[in-house]
Amino acid sequence: MQIFDFQSYRINHHVYEALAETTGDRIAAMRAIDLAAAFPRWELQHLEEYGWHVGPHVMDLYHEAEQNNSLRGQKLHDYNRGMKELMGNILS
């Protein structure tokens, strides 16, 4: 995996997130979180472009997603919990 710009970051992060979402793969979820931690500026840019924008409410959105008990929510539980913690660290 080579990250050299925002687009390559976004694609790689999305691939890991999609793997976690479709398979429940915890390693893929952790890789997505690690990637966001390594490139926080691009993660914040992604949130802006995604429409969540940047602010304390992002932790609430990840918390809400973490509480989702659907099959999708269960598969993404670790991802959403980790992203909530990461965003708390980045935005504090």
C-alpha positions in Angstrom: 0.0 0.0 0.0 1.4 3.3 -1.0 -0.2 6.5 0.2 1.0 9.6 -1.7 -2.0 11.9 -1.9 -5.5 12.4 -0.6 -7.1 10.2 -3.3 -4.8 7.2 -2.6 -5.5 7.7 1.2 -9.2 7.7 0.6 -9.2 4.6 -1.6 -7.1 2.6 0.8 -9.1 3.6 3.9 -12.3 2.8 2.1 -11.0 -0.6 1.0 -10.2 -1.5 4.6 -13.5 -0.2 5.9 -15.4 -2.0 3.2 -13.6 -5.3 4.1 -14.6 -4.8 7.7 -18.2 -4.0 6.7 -18.7 -7.0 4.4 -16.7 -9.6 6.3 -16.4 -8.4 9.9 -12.7 -8.6 9.6 -11.3 -6.9 12.7 -7.8 -6.6 11.2 -9.2 -4.6 8.2 -11.0 -2.4 10.7 -7.8 -1.7 12.7 -5.9 -1.0 9.5 -8.5 1.6 8.5 -8.1 3.2 11.9 -4.3 3.1 11.8 -4.4 4.7 8.3 -6.6 7.5 9.6 -4.2 7.9 12.6 -1.2 8.1 10.2 -2.9 10.7 8.0 -5.2 12.8 10.2 -5.3 15.8 7.9 -6.7 13.6 5.1 -9.2 11.9 7.3 -10.5 15.3 8.3 -10.7 16.3 4.7 -12.6 13.1 4.0 -15.1 13.8 6.7 -15.7 17.3 5.2 -16.2 15.9 1.7 -18.3 13.0 3.0 -20.7 15.5 4.6 -20.1 14.8 8.3 -17.9 17.9 8.5 -15.4 18.3 11.4 -16.3 19.0 15.0 -17.2 17.3 18.3 -20.4 15.9 16.8 -18.2 13.4 14.8 -17.7 11.4 18.0 -21.5 11.4 18.5 -21.9 10.1 15.0 -19.4 7.3 15.5 -20.9 6.5 18.9 -24.3 6.2 17.3 -22.9 3.9 14.6 -21.1 1.9 17.3 -24.4 1.2 19.0 -26.1 0.0 15.8 -27.0 -3.7 16.4 -27.8 -4.5 12.8 -25.5 -7.1 11.1 -23.7 -4.2 9.4 -23.4 -2.4 12.7 -22.0 -5.5 14.4 -19.4 -6.0 11.7 -18.3 -2.4 12.0 -18.5 -2.1 15.8 -14.7 -2.2 16.3 -14.2 0.3 13.4 -16.7 2.7 14.7 -15.4 2.5 18.3 -11.9 3.0 17.2 -12.7 5.9 14.9 -14.7 7.5 17.7 -11.6 7.3 20.0 -9.3 8.5 17.2 -11.4 11.5 16.4 -11.6 12.4 20.1 -7.8 12.4 20.1 -7.5 14.4 16.9 -10.1 17.0 17.7 -9.1 17.5 21.3 
